[in-house]
Amino acid sequence: MYKNLAATAVAACCIALAPQGAFSQTTTQTSAADAPLKIGFVYVAPLTDAGWVRQHEEGRLAVQEALGKRVQTSYVADVAEGPDAERVIRDLAQQGKQLIFTPSFGYMEPTLKVAQEFPNVKFESITGYKTAANVSVANARYYEGRYLAGMLAARMSQTHRAGYVAGFPIPEVLQGINAFTLGMRAVDPHAEVKVVWLNAWFDPTRERDAAMTLFNQNADVVTFHTGSSAVMAAAQERGKMAIAYHSDMRSVAPDAQIGAVTHRWGDYYKARARAVLDGSWKPGHVWGGVREGMIRIGDFGPRVPKAVQLDVLKAQKAMGQGKLHPFHALEAVRDNEGQVVIAKGETLSDEKILGMNWLVAGVQGKISR
């Protein structure tokens, strides 16, 4: 299923599959007269201290804290994409949930199917791209943070080589690899990025092994687009550097982490819950980045000089102001097979970014088909 996703026009989430759901619920007691808005969340992996699921759980908690007795939230964790997801989403709707968040690309089709059966329930397909009368979609411009991470990696690397542990070759992952490489090369024109494909979102053992392979190939800084913190732990073990993804992972790699690209869902989730409560909810398509506060780089480690931190944060500010775009070409940009993919002076449109199917020059590796 996943190998065919590279042909789609939008990206998937980056987290792994797990076979069976585990239910956990947080509720606020109210009287029948003050019945709260019932909100359900479906998570594609176990809830851990860091990672994709953790960031969405932080969003759920933000909704609960902000809206208090007006809402009742619950989640189902560790739900595989496909038939199991459809079953869980339908079950939540049957339980009377009025708003359901499904943050995984592979949940898109099951969400649409269940939404047809429950027209009075509102659905939020996170990282999906198909809308319906009662289905809205949202995603984040992760590639913006990746570009900034590439700048940081280039400032810190001594070998001019970074490693990238990647899940599947879908557009979202390709966007991140390319933006990271362009960010590195904006600082160090000779920088190279070595990619290892796993064709899995969540496999800590293989994630760790891939990071070790990259270190053995002279990469002194690594990052990843997978679901666990195994790459960070490997960098800590080897005394190398790593840039975390999804969450701040200094608890796992206190010495290795030089920064983290994190995404924030709380404001979006709160806004959508409020819209249901006040009757203004409508389906739409949100794709937010640094400007909207959905993506940021920070959480720098102790080995990063203050001057480097300030330079990266300055670039982040410029990006938020629309003055820096990862896919704007001051000179023609070629892919790693020599073809021009961004003409001189061109800024890639959202349509071209969403359909990205190439690796930029500087990337060592090919798209895994």
C-alpha positions in Angstrom: 0.0 0.0 0.0 2.7 2.5 1.0 4.9 2.0 -2.0 2.1 3.4 -4.2 1.8 6.6 -2.2 4.6 8.3 -4.0 2.2 8.9 -6.8 -0.2 10.9 -4.8 -0.3 14.7 -4.8 0.1 15.1 -1.1 2.1 13.7 1.7 1.5 11.2 4.4 2.1 11.4 8.0 5.2 9.8 9.3 4.6 7.2 11.8 4.2 3.6 12.0 1.7 1.0 12.0 0.7 -1.2 14.9 -1.7 -4.0 14.9 -4.2 -3.4 17.6 -5.9 -0.4 19.2 -5.7 0.5 22.9 -8.4 2.8 24.3 -7.7 5.7 26.7 -10.0 8.4 27.7 -10.0 11.7 29.5 -13.3 13.2 30.5 -14.8 16.2 32.2 -17.9 15.6 34.2 -20.9 17.8 33.3 -24.6 17.7 33.8 -26.9 16.5 31.1 -28.1 20.0 30.5 -24.5 21.1 29.8 -23.6 18.2 27.5 -20.0 18.7 26.3 -18.8 18.5 22.7 -17.6 14.9 22.4 -14.3 14.7 20.5 -12.4 11.6 19.5 -8.8 11.2 18.3 -7.3 8.2 16.5 -3.5 7.6 16.8 -1.6 5.4 14.4 1.1 4.3 16.9 1.5 3.8 20.6 1.5 7.0 22.7 5.1 7.6 23.8 7.0 10.5 25.3 8.1 11.9 21.9 7.2 11.6 18.2 4.2 12.1 15.9 1.6 10.7 18.2 2.9 12.7 21.2 2.5 16.0 19.2 -1.1 15.2 18.5 -1.7 14.2 22.1 -0.3 17.5 23.1 -2.9 19.1 20.8 -5.7 17.1 22.4 -4.6 18.1 25.9 -4.5 21.8 24.7 -8.1 21.4 23.6 -9.1 19.9 26.9 -7.3 22.6 28.9 -8.6 25.5 26.9 -12.2 24.5 26.7 -12.6 22.6 29.9 -16.2 21.4 30.6 -17.3 22.4 27.2 -15.6 19.4 25.7 -15.0 15.7 26.5 -12.0 14.2 24.7 -10.8 10.7 24.2 -8.3 8.8 22.0 -7.7 5.4 20.6 -4.0 4.6 20.2 -2.0 2.1 18.2 -4.5 1.7 15.3 -3.2 0.4 12.0 -4.1 2.2 8.8 -6.7 0.3 6.7 -9.6 -1.8 7.9 -8.7 -1.5 11.6 -8.8 2.3 11.3 -12.2 2.2 9.6 -13.6 0.1 12.4 -12.2 2.4 15.1 -13.4 5.6 13.4 -16.9 4.1 12.9 -17.0 3.0 16.5 -16.2 6.5 17.7 -19.0 7.9 15.6 -21.4 5.3 16.9 -20.4 6.3 20.5 -21.7 9.8 19.7 -18.5 11.7 19.0 -19.3 14.9 17.2 -15.8 15.8 16.1 -13.2 13.2 15.2 -9.5 13.9 14.4 -7.7 11.3 12.3 -4.0 12.2 12.1 -2.5 9.8 9.6 -2.4 9.8 5.8 -3.6 6.2 5.7 -6.7 7.2 7.6 -7.9 9.5 4.8 -10.0 6.9 2.9 -11.4 5.2 6.0 -12.4 8.7 7.3 -14.2 9.6 4.1 -16.1 6.3 4.1 -17.3 6.6 7.7 -18.1 10.3 7.1 -20.6 9.3 4.5 -22.4 7.2 7.0 -22.4 9.9 9.7 -23.2 13.2 7.9 -23.8 15.0 11.2 -20.3 14.2 12.6 -17.4 16.5 11.7 -14.1 14.9 10.7 -10.6 16.4 10.5 -8.3 14.4 8.2 -4.8 15.4 9.2 -2.3 15.0 6.4 -5.1 14.0 4.0 -6.1 15.9 1.0 -9.7 14.9 0.1 -12.5 16.9 1.6 -16.2 16.3 1.9 -19.2 18.2 3.3 -18.3 17.0 6.8 -14.5 16.3 6.2 -11.8 19.0 6.5 -8.1 18.5 5.9 -5.0 20.0 7.4 -1.2 19.5 7.2 1.9 21.4 8.1 4.8 22.6 5.9 7.3 20.4 7.5 9.8 21.2 4.8 10.2 24.7 6.1 11.7 23.3 9.3 13.8 20.9 7.4 15.4 23.7 5.4 16.4 25.4 8.7 17.6 22.1 10.1 19.9 21.7 7.0 21.4 25.1 7.7 22.0 24.0 11.3 23.6 20.7 10.2 25.9 22.5 7.8 27.1 24.9 10.5 27.9 22.0 12.8 29.2 19.3 10.5 32.9 18.7 10.2 32.7 16.0 7.5 30.3 17.9 5.2 28.1 14.9 5.1 24.7 14.3 6.8 22.6 11.2 7.1 18.8 11.0 6.6 16.8 7.9 7.8 13.6 8.0 5.7 10.4 6.0 5.9 8.6 5.9 2.5 9.3 8.0 -0.7 6.1 9.9 -0.6 6.1 13.7 -1.5 6.2 14.8 2.1 9.3 12.9 2.8 10.9 14.0 -0.5 10.1 17.6 0.4 11.9 17.2 3.7 15.0 15.6 2.2 15.3 18.1 -0.6 14.7 21.1 1.7 17.2 19.8 4.2 19.8 19.4 1.5 19.1 22.8 0.0 19.4 24.3 3.5 22.8 22.6 4.0 24.1 23.7 0.6 23.0 27.3 1.2 25.6 27.3 4.0 28.1 24.7 2.6 27.9 24.3 -1.3 29.8 21.0 -1.0 27.6 19.3 1.6 26.1 15.9 0.8 23.2 14.0 2.3 23.1 10.3 2.4 19.6 8.7 2.5 18.7 5.3 3.9 15.1 4.1 3.0 13.4 1.8 5.4 10.0 1.5 3.8 8.5 1.6 7.3 7.4 4.4 9.5 8.1 2.8 12.9 10.8 0.2 13.3 13.2 1.3 16.1 15.6 -1.6 15.5 16.0 -0.8 11.8 16.0 3.0 12.5 18.9 2.5 14.8 20.8 0.3 12.4 20.3 2.8 9.6 21.8 5.6 11.7 24.8 3.4 12.6 25.3 2.7 8.9 25.3 6.4 8.2 27.8 7.1 10.9 30.0 4.4 9.4 29.8 6.2 6.1 31.3 9.4 7.5 28.0 11.3 8.4 28.6 13.2 11.6 25.1 14.6 11.9 21.8 12.7 11.1 18.1 13.4 11.0 15.1 11.2 10.2 11.5 10.9 9.0 10.4 7.9 11.0 8.4 7.4 14.1 10.6 6.6 17.0 13.6 8.2 18.8 16.0 5.4 17.9 18.1 7.6 15.6 18.6 10.1 18.4 19.6 7.3 20.8 22.1 5.9 18.2 23.7 9.4 17.9 24.0 9.6 21.6 25.6 6.2 21.8 28.1 7.0 19.1 28.9 10.5 20.3 27.6 12.0 17.0 25.1 14.8 16.4 21.4 14.5 15.5 18.4 16.8 14.7 15.2 15.6 16.2 11.9 15.5 14.4 8.3 15.8 15.7 9.3 16.4 19.3 12.2 17.7 21.4 14.2 14.6 22.2 16.9 15.9 24.5 15.6 13.5 27.1 16.8 10.6 24.8 19.9 12.4 23.4 21.0 15.2 25.8 24.4 15.5 24.2 23.7 14.4 20.6 20.7 16.7 19.9 21.8 19.9 18.3 18.2 21.0 17.5 14.7 19.8 16.8 12.1 20.4 14.2 8.7 20.3 15.9 5.1 20.7 14.8 2.4 22.2 16.9 -1.3 21.2 16.6 -2.8 22.8 19.7 -3.9 26.1 18.1 -5.5 24.4 15.1 -7.3 21.8 17.2 -8.6 24.4 19.5 -9.9 26.5 16.7 -11.7 23.6 15.0 -13.3 22.6 18.3 -14.5 26.1 18.9 -15.9 26.3 15.4 -18.0 23.2 16.1 -19.2 24.7 19.4 -20.2 28.1 17.9 -21.6 26.6 14.7 -19.1 28.1 12.3 -17.3 24.9 11.3 -16.8 24.4 7.6 -14.7 22.0 5.6 -11.4 23.4 4.3 -7.8 22.8 3.5 -5.2 24.2 5.8 -1.4 23.9 5.1 0.4 26.0 7.7 4.1 26.5 8.4 6.4 28.7 10.3 4.2 31.8 9.7 1.2 30.1 11.3 3.2 28.6 14.2 2.7 25.0 13.1 6.4 24.4 12.5 9.4 25.6 14.3 13.1 24.8 14.9 14.7 25.2 18.3 15.5 23.1 21.4 19.2 23.5 20.6 21.7 21.3 22.4 24.6 22.4 24.6 27.2 22.0 21.9 25.6 24.5 19.5 27.3 27.9 19.7 25.1 30.9 20.5 26.0 32.6 17.2 24.8 29.5 15.3 21.5 29.4 17.2 20.9 33.1 16.4 21.7 32.7 12.7 19.2 29.8 12.4 16.5 31.7 14.4 17.1 34.7 12.2 16.4 32.6 9.1 13.3 31.2 10.8 12.0 34.7 11.4 12.7 35.6 7.7 10.8 32.5 6.7 7.8 33.5 8.8 7.9 36.9 7.2 7.8 35.4 3.7 11.4 36.5 2.9 12.9 33.0 2.7 11.4 30.1 0.8 13.1 26.7 0.8 12.2 26.1 -2.9 13.1 29.5 -4.4 16.0 29.2 -6.8 18.5 32.0 -7.0 20.2 29.8 -9.5 18.8 26.8 -11.4 18.3 23.8 -9.1 19.0 20.4 -10.5 18.0 17.0 -9.3 20.6 14.4 -8.5 20.3 13.0 -12.1 21.2 16.4 -13.6 17.7 17.6 -14.7 16.6 21.2 -13.9 13.8 21.0 -11.4 13.5 24.6 -10.3 14.4 27.2 -12.9 16.5 30.3 -12.0 14.3 32.8 -10.3 11.4 30.3 -9.8 9.6 29.6 -6.6 7.9 26.2 -6.7 4.1 26.4 -6.5 2.2 24.5 -3.8 1.0 22.1 -6.5 4.6 21.3 -7.6 5.7 20.9 -4.0 2.8 18.6 -3.2 3.6 16.4 -6.2 7.4 16.3 -5.6 9.0 13.2 -7.1 12.7 13.9 -7.3 15.8 14.2 -5.1 17.9 17.3 -5.4 21.6 17.4 -6.3 23.6 16.7 -3.2 21.5 13.8 -2.2 23.2 10.4 -2.4 20.5 7.9 -3.0 17.6 7.1 -5.2 13.9 7.1 -4.7 12.9 3.7 -3.4 10.1 2.4 -5.5 
